[in-house]
């Protein structure tokens, strides 16, 4: 089961987050949710949620 962990405001931000989480060894999916606003969901497997949230926090707030 996949869980949304973040809504990125642009494709560039979504790609950056996906790349960094993938480098850390996580499975990550991105999908557009609102093409008019260019927003993207970042999804990860539910079983990795807590670990990913810690890494995501470091990515967003270095």
Secondary structure, DSSP 8 states (H G I E B T S, - for coil): -EEEEEEESSHHHHHHHHHHHHHTT---EEEEEETTTTEEEEEEEGGGHHHHHHHHHHHH--
